[in-house]
Amino acid sequence: MLRQNASRFQGRLALKYRKQGKFVTLSYAEYYERALMVARGLKKIGVMPGDRVAILSENRAGWVIADMGILSAGAVVVPIYPTNTPEQIEYVLNHSAARIVFVSGKFQYHKLLKVRDAIPGVELVITFERFLGESALPVCTFYQLSEIDHPISVEERKEIEAGIDRIDPSDILTLIYTSGTTGVPKGVMLSHNNILTNNLYLTEQSGVIGENEVMLSFLPLSHILERSAGYYLAIRNGALLAFADSIDKLPENMMEVNPTVMVSVPRLFEKIYHRIYENAHQMPLLKRKLFHWAVEVGKRFVEATYVQKQPSRLIAVKYAVADRLIFSKVRARFGGRLKLCCCGGAPLDKTINEFFWTIGIPIFEGYGLTETSPAISFNNFDHIRFGSVGVALKQTEIKIATDGEILVKGPQVMLGYYNDPAATAEVLEEGWFRTGDIGKLENGFLYITDRKKELIITAGGKNIAPQPIENELKMDKYMSSAFVYGDRKPYLTALLVPNLERLLEVAKEKQINYYDLDDLVMNEQVNRHFEQRVADINARLAPYETIKKFVLLSHDFSIEGGELTPTLKLRRKVIYEKYRQKIEDLYADHSN
């Protein structure tokens, strides 16, 4: 696809990224040329088709150029999360038998040095940023490998392109090690065909993704969602892929880049939603009323137009007014051109999803796993049901097993787990992949109810899905994060992380004196305030789903702290072990 784009589009911009404080760009022709240079360099150092080459780096232009270079050499890309520890990196490198590792710079290189004796198979490190390496682990720069000053000769181009022509759709494109919420990571083998068919059907069923898109990339490229639905989708459609400086700089980057499409996980939308309502809450009374009127009109417009498919002229006129007065101003903060967002990785709250459709930034919520390249189903303009994860992609079959588990068959299902036939046999049977998720099908729409292994089974024998309850708790303006526990226990408890700004407001309002945040979350008045918030949420839940006790934490869950996966999912076992004493204390006075 990149080769076709290089001749078909030539001067069209492919990549946009920050260099020395300014945005710079590469055209499709330049991008392809750089990829060929990487392939040439890899061949010179002995990389053969089928060899595994790792990339250990944050998102940047070098990442995607290296990726395309590795693939052009017929090799297999092994992405590693830049947040991984040296020990986690050691496991992936040894299990995949990767001999070459691309790193972003000194920080990632030093992780490799820490485990040098445990990774004897690694022969060379290629770095995107220049620094002095050590003799124990040889280093060369990206430019040295690419021989950037020597253009690709006609003979070199012919040789590399002949290799590209020999790649079969069933060949392995990548080995992605699942970060997983538990256990040892497994190497998911995805073929060129797996990802290409997924890209094709996502493009066709979206109905709106075209050649002139600007896609803003900020999720880790080491995760299949960003890599397939963001980066590879951009190449398929000849779009411009722009790299955000960081997730913190995202609001700024949106204004600079003016994206039309973005891929994200629910956490970002949750934060934006709460921020918009925070601002609305501080508006003068008349403006606040206008905002809430606009949202109500917007809800009716979306329901009539997209869900019921019975557009109303009157509602359309009202919506046009609401859009001009309110929604267009909100959209301007996203760069003004954002026409859709793709969301996956975890459940998105129904209210938040509806809100974004209402303001004119539709979120196509979908569902998939690393093992399914990733998309299995998604909502789009033709098929939308809030609360669902949409309808199946073309050529994809979904069925629900007797225990409620979702089973999938289709061209996106992985080849298997690398060097692990037992784990492969556990999840693949006659082409059907066991997702490990519980769900239901209604009128062709798939609904996820929970993870099979994350269901809480109480002492009373009730099966409870924690995620919907956690989402209810997080929707409260005073709460940032929530973890619900209760496995083999008589009732449910929760760890709650307060919204810091709101917590400080409460302290000011109630004139509480405190030493630090640890002291504040222990305060009796603060806890009484949160008891009331939890009681209000409990009123909307079934009796056996209610939170009987909770404890407030002074710091949020994080990737660095080990409580979140790189895609911001809760690592339940890690959280339980880390806060075991606090959780068990909540059951201390209960006599079994």
PyMOL commands that set and color helices and strands:
alter all, ss='L'
color gray80, all
select helices_A, chain A and resi 2-8+28-44+61-72+86-96+106-114+116-118+142-146+154-166+192-206+224-236+250-257+266-281+285-307+313-332+350-358+370-372+421-427+452-454+466-474+500-509+517-521+524-538+543-545+572-578+580-585
alter helices_A, ss='H'
color red, helices_A
select strands_A, chain A and resi 13-19+22-27+52-56+76-80+100-103+124-127+139-141+172-177+187-191+214-217+240-243+261-264+340-343+363-368+375-378+391-392+397-400+405-409+416-417+428-429+432-442+445-451+456-457+463-464+479-485+492-498+547-552
alter strands_A, ss='S'
color yellow, strands_A
deselect
rebuild
show_as cartoon
